[in-house]
């Protein structure tokens, strides 16, 4: 079903949301391997609740002792019994809650693993169509909602449900008429719960989508801040952020109003049921069918239902919110995984002909708006080709096609005679935005080659000029880097990425402005590191600085998604075409032979 948010952004195709039936099935699948733990946890909860229900009859017995003016010695046994009940209930409740919590955390951890595994395997094109905001909302808010429910709502809901059922059984054992009186509140409570679920489920689903749309707009606006300012688009972006934020707030306020009406109906049910139980107790005591203590126990039983009933119904709020989030997580987990040949090549296979060929390649992110138009390009084995052009020329798109992140809409890309999807790990990609993974520096490097020893790690770092600063870290290669650890500067993070590239040792490499983050002081050092990393490999370099193009074997110029020039640096300068214009503008020199 198309939502109002999808309609307002027709170019976005959100990641799927699982149906209620599929969500329930997924939960059963996750719980399946842990039946023993579930049985032990809920068994202890049943025991704890059953023992706790002895409190009301014991208090009723104490009331009878007092009203009938019996010997004070008659109070000793029920008082001791009350103390024993408190101890046993406390111990069993703690054990039961801990086991239920452990069950929930175990299942949640597995769900997270499945989500991350599938999210990382999704085609980049699919993620780009959905927008990073949608995936970000699922990773953050949806996971958080499910985690909060597992840690708080699940154990409390289990205990409350048991308390309700066993308390009603205890009321029936006192006198069946007390049970009937207590059930006066049931129709109001059932109607309230059904009304709430009917209204809450679609509301929370819309809120999740609205939050994803809001985050996507914020990411688009902040990520493209330079372009927004350059073209004076602040007003339009501010309006869109405001509109999507307002939509999210309005849905949140509708949820608050729904919860307030929910509580008011619950209070009406409580007063109706308590009144019925008290009137029944009065009539039974007056007729001699029950003692004052029994009537007191019945009233206490019903009063004790206030907590678990309210908790169970109130937790519907958390449960519905968590269910909506869970359905969005399961939707991603159930996404069909790409074929193995589309994700990972055989890293042990040698590439006899590490050439790259693009034949009549056309590609568009949005139908009808091609970014590349019939591109033909051949990169010979071990040749280094620099790709240059103005912003928006299609350089990054072409680099992604060669790296196998996208399939071309038309035409074909061959790496060593096969599509890059089929040669996966044989094509290495380093982009401008590299990530430093949290953990020891050595572990970060071994992501490229898990079996690499320390000497191989040092050799890779030395090749890219990073060994000196790496060994100077507080704990050397064992220093924790990334989030929560030692922060690396942009140029050092790029050196780390180049070192990983060396360890992976792919025969074909794509550098997409991989040295653009370095400042002027680190630019030469980073260019030299890239030069050493590319040695002996077939390389496509999206050049940020034209000094990289000057050092390449050949320069290819893109303009509006088409190849407009190809040749060596000197040949293109002499030709006086687009590349010469770019070079003069970049170098600040009008002399064709001038080098900065």
N, C-alpha and C positions, 0 to 999 in steps of 0.2 A: 504494500500500500504506500502510495506516495504521500509524503508529509508536506506540511506547509513550508518547511525549511528547505526541502529538496526542490520545491517548486521555485523558491526565490533564488536558487543557485543551480540552474539547469546543467551547468558544466560539471557539477560534482555528482559522483555516484558513490554514496556512502557504503562502507563495508556492511555486510549483512548482519541482521539480528535474528537469533534463533527463535523459533516458535516456542510457546509454553510447553508443548509436548516434548519437543526436542531438548529443551532445557532440563526438564525433569528426568529425561532419559540420560542425559549427560551426568547429572548428579548421581544417579544410580550407578552408572559406570565408574565414576570416581570413588564411590563408597564401596563398591564390590570387593576390592582387595583387603578391606579393613573391617570385615564383618565381625571378627572376634573383638576388636577394640570397641566397636559400636555396641555389641552385646554387653560387654563388661561395663562400659560407661552408663548405659541406660539401665542396666540391672541394678547398679549401685544407686542410681537416682530413684528408682522405684522403691528400693529398700529405705532410703533416707526419707522419702515422702510418706511411706507407710508408717514408719516409726514416729514421724512428726505428728501424724493424725491422732496419736494417743493423747496428745496434750489436752484437747477439748473434753474428752470423757473424764480425764483425771481432774480437770478444773470443775467439771459438773459434779463429780463425786465430792470434791471439797465443799461445794455449795450445799449439797445435801447434808453433809456432816454438820455444817454450821446451822442450817435452817432447822434441822431435826434435833439440835442441841445434844449431839453425841459427845462422847469423851474426847478430850483433846488428843489422846493417844491415837485416835482413829485417823488423825491428820498425818502421822509420821510416814506411813506407807505411801500414800499418794504424792507427798512432797518429795520423798526419795526417788519415787518413780519418775516424777517430772525432771529431776536432776539427771537421771540416767537417760531419759529421752533426749534431753538437750545435748548431752555428750555424744550419744550414738548418732543422732541426726547430724550434728556438726561434722563429725569425722566422715561419715558416709557421704554427706553432701560435698565436702571438700574433695574427696577422692573421685566421686562421680563427675563433678564439674571439671576436674582436671583432665579426666579421661575424655570427656566430651570435647573439651577445648583442644586437647591433643589431636583428636580425630578431625576437628574442623581445620586446624592449622595444617595437618598433613594433606588433607584434600585440597585446601587452598594452595599449598605449595605446588602440588601436582598440576592444578589448573593454571597457575602462573607459568610453569614450565611449558605446558602445552601451548599456551597463548604466545609466549615469546618465540618458541620454536616455529610455530606457524606464521607469526607475523614476520619473522626474519626470512621466511621462505617465499613470501608473497612476491609476485612480480612487481618491480618498481612502478611500472605503468599503472597497475591496479591501485597502488598506494597513492600515486599522484592524482588519479581520478577522484579518489575519496578525499584527498586533502590531508595534510599532516595533522590538522586540528582534530579530525575524527579519531585517528589512531591515538593521538596524544590524550584525548578525553577518556578513551577506554583504558589506556595504560595508567592514567592517574586517578581520575575521579571514580570510574567504574570499579577498578581494582580496590580502591580505598573503601568504597561502599560495601563491596562484598566482604572485604577483610574485617571491617567493623561489625558487620552482621555476624560473621563466623565467630568473632571473639566475644561479642556481647549478646547478640540476639539469639543465636542458636542454643547456647547452654540455658539461658533464661527461658526461652520458649519451651524447651524440652521439660524443664522443671515445672513451669507453669501449667503445661498441658497435663502432666502427671498429677499435679496437685488438684486440678479441677476434677479430673476423672475420679481419683481416689476419694476426694472429699464428698462428691455426690454419692459414691458407694457408702461412705461412712454415715451420711445423712439417712440413707435408706435403711441402714442397720439400726439406727436409733428408732426410727418410725417412718414408714413409707409416706405418711402424710407430711412430714417435714420436707421430704424430697419433692413432693408435688408443689408445696408452697415455694420452694426455692426455684423450681422451674418456671414460675411466673415471669421471672426476668429473662428467660431464655429467648422467647420470640423477639423481644426488643433488641437483645444483644445480637442474635442471628441476623436480624434485618439490618442492624447497624454495620455488622461486619461485611455482609453482602453488598450493601450500598457503598461502603468505603472501598472495597476491592474493585467494584465495578467502575468507580470514578478514579481511583488512585492509579491503577495499572496504566491506562492510556496517558494520564497526566504525567507520571514519572518518565514514561517512554519519551514523551515530547520534550520534557525538561532535559533528558540526556542528549537528545538531538540538538536542542537549542544551545546547550553548553558546548557541544562539539562545533557548531556553526560559529559561536562567539569566539572560541579559541582559534578556529581557522582564520577568521577575519583579523584577529589580533596578530597572529603569526604572519599573515600576508602583509599587513600594514607595517609591522615592525621590521620584518625581514627585508621589505622593499622600501625602507625609510628614505634612502638616498634618492631613489627614483621618484618617490612620492613628492619629496621636496623639490627635486629638480624640475618636475613638470607642474608644480603648483596644484597637486591633487589632494592636499591636506583636507579640504572641506568635504570632498566626497568620501574619503576614507573615514574621517571622523563621523560622518553621518551614518555610514554603514556599521561602524563599531557601536555607535550609540543605538541604532535600531536593533542590532542583534543582542546587545546587552539588555536593552529594555524588554525584548521578547523573553529573555532568560529570567529576568527579575519578575515579570508578570506571571510567568508559570510558577515560579517559586512562591509568590504571594498567594496564588490560587491553591497551592499545596498547603500553606499555612491556614487558610480559611477552611479548607477541607478537614484538617486535623482538629481545629477548634469545634466545628460542628460535630465531629466524631466524638470528642470528649463529652460534649453536652448530652448527647444521646446515651452514652454509657452511664452517666450519673443518674438519669431518669430510671434506667433499668435497675441500678443498685437500690435505689429508694423503694421501688416497687417490690423487689424480692425480699428485702429486709423487713418491710412492713408485713408481707404475707407470712414470713416465718415467725415473727413476733406474735401476730394474731393467732396463728395456729398453736404456738406454744401456750399462749394464754388459755385457749379453749381446751386444750388437752390437759393442762394442769387443773383447770376448774372441774373437768369431768372426772379427774382421777386417773386418766389414761397415761399420764406421764408425771414424773417428779419435776420439781423446780430445777434440779441439777441437770436432768435430761433436756429440758427446754433451754437451759443456759448453754449446754453443749451444742444444741442445734443452732442457736443464735450465733455462737462463736464460730461454728463451722461455716455458716453462711458469710459471716463477717470476714473470715479468713479467705473466702473466695474473692473478696474485693481485689486483693493484691494480685493473685495469679490471673484472674479474668482480665483485669485492666492491663496487666503486663502483656498477656497474650494478644489482646486486641490492639494495644498501643504498639506492640512490636510488629503488627501488620504494616505500620508505617515504614519501619526499617526493612521489613521483609519485602515489601513491594518495591521499595527503592533498590534494594540489593538484587531482587529478582530481575528488575529491568537492566541493571548493570551486568548481572550474570548472563542474561540472554545476549547482550552485546559481546561479551567475552566468548561465549560458546559459538556465536556467529562467526567470529574470526577463526576459532579452533576448527570449525567445520568447513572452512574454505578449502576447496580442492587444492591439493599441493601440486606444484608444477612437476612435470615428468623429470625423472632424475637427470636426463640429458639436458634439461633446461636449467638445471641448478648447479650441478657440479661435474666437472670433467674429471677424468682419471689423471691425478697428478703424477702418476708414475709413467705416463705415456710420453715419449719424446716426440717433439714436433719436428719432423724432418724438413719441412718447408715453412719456416716462420714468416710467411708473407701475409699481407692483408690486402684484400680486394673488395671494393665497393662497386656494385654494378647497378646503375639506374636507381639509386636509393632515394626514396621519398618517404618522409615521415611527418606526422602531425600529431600533436597532443590532443587537439580538439578537431573533430571532423570538419573538413572544409577550410582549415587554416594551416596549411603545410608549413613546416619550419625548414625542411630540406626539400629541394626540387631536383630529382634526377641526377644525383651526385655520382660521378664515376671517379674512382681514385684507386691507385695501386701503390702499395708500400712494399718495396723489395725486401728480402731477408736481410736483417741487420742494418737496414737503412733507417736514419732518423729524420722524420718529417715534422716540420713545425707548422702548426695550423694557426693562422692569424686572420684577423678581421675585426670590424667594429662590433660593439655590443649588439646582440640580437642577430648576428650573422648566422648562427646555428652551430658554432664551434663545439659547445658542450654537448649538444644533442648528437652530433656526429661522433664525439668521443664516447658517449654512452652506448651508441650502437656498436662501435668496435669492441667495447669492453663487454658487450653481451647483456647490458642492463635493459635494453629495449630490443624488440624486433622491429625492423622497418615495416612501414605500412605497405610499401611497394619496393621491388628490387631485392637484392641479396647482399649480405655481408659475409665474406669468407675469411677465416683465419686458418692458414695452413690447409686450405681445401675443405674446411667444415665451418658451419655456423659457429659463432662465438659461444652460443649456448652449449654446444657440444664439446667445446674446448675449454669450458669454464675456468679452471684454475691455471690454465696455460696463458691466460691474459691477465696481467697485473694492472690494477688501477689505483692511482694516487690522485686525490682531488685537493682543492684548495682548503676544504674544511675537513681536516683529519681529526680523529678522535683518539684521545689518550685514555685507555681503559684503566679503571680503578684496580690497583693491585701492585705487586712488585714490578719494577721495570723489566726484569728478566722474563716474567710471565707475559708481559705485554709483547715482548719480542717473540716469544715462543708461540704466540698465536699463529704466526706464519709458518713455523716449523717446530712442532712440539718436541721432536727428538733432538733438537740442537743443544750442544753442550755449551758451557760457559765460554770456551775459547772461540767457538763459532759466533757467539753473540758479540764478543769483543771485536772480532774481525769485521763483522758487519758494521758495528758502530764506528770503528776506525776508518772504514772505507768512506763513510759519509761525514767524517770529521766530528763525530759526536763522542768518541771514547773519552776524551779528556774531561768534559763536563759530567759525563755519566759516572765515571769513577770518582769524581769529586763530590758526588751527592753524599748525604750523611751516612748511608749504608751501602754505597756503591750500587751495583745492579740489583740488590735486594731492597732498595729504597721504594717505598710505596708512592706511586704517582697517581695522577687523576683525581677525581672527586674524593675529598677527605684525606688526600695525601699531598706530596710535594707537587706544586704547580709548575708545569713546564711552559716556557714562553712559546709563542707561535712558531718561531723558527726552529726551536728545539723539537717541538711536536712534529714538524715537517721532517726533520732529520730522523726522528724515530720511525715515521712512516716509511721513509726511504730505506732505513735499515731493515724493516720488516719485508720490504720489497726484495731486498737482496737475499734474505733468508728464504723467501718463497721461491726465488729463482725462476720466474716465468720467462719464457723466450720472447714474449710480446708484451710491451708495456705501454700503457696510456697514462700520460701525465696531464691532468686538466687543471692548469694554472697552479700546479702543486708547489711552486715557490713564490706565489704572489703575496703570502702573508708576511714575508720577511721585510723588515725596514731596509732603508738604504745601506745601513752598516752591515746587515746580515745577508743582503741580496747576493753579493759575489760568492760568499761562502756556501750559501744554499744552492746556487747555480752550479758550483763546483761539485757539491755532493750529488746533485742530480746527474751531472755529467758522468761521474764515476759509477753511479747506480745503473745508468743506461748502457754502459760500455758492453759491446758484444750482443746487444739485443735489438730486435725490431721495435721501433718506438714511434708513437704519435704524440707530439707535445703541443698542447694548447698553450701558446706563448702569451704570457702576461707582459713580459718585457721583451722587446724586439732584439735584445742582445742574445736571447735564447734562439731566436730565428736565425740570426747571423751565424750562430755556431752549428746549425743543423745542416744535414746533407742536402735537404731540399725544403723549400717553403711553398705551402699551398695557401692561397688567399680565398676566403669565403666572403661572399657578399649576398645578403638576402637569401641565404640557403642554397647558393650556387657556387661552384668553383669558378672563379674568374681569372686566376693566375696560378701558374705552377712553374717553379724553376729554382735555381740556386739564388742565394742572397745577392751575389754580384750581378747575375743575369737580370734579376727583377729590378735592381736599382738602375741598370743601364736602360731597361725597357721603359722606365718612367711612368709606369702604370699605377694602379691602386696601392701596391706594396711600397713603391717609392714614396708616394704621398704619405703613407702611414709612417714610414721610416723618418722622413724629414720632419713630420710633426712631432714624432717621439724624440728624436735626437736633437731637435732644435737647430739643425744644420741644413742649408740649402745645397751643400756640396754632395753629389751622389756618392763620393768616396769617403765621406767623413764618417768616423766612428766615435761614439762618446767614450 
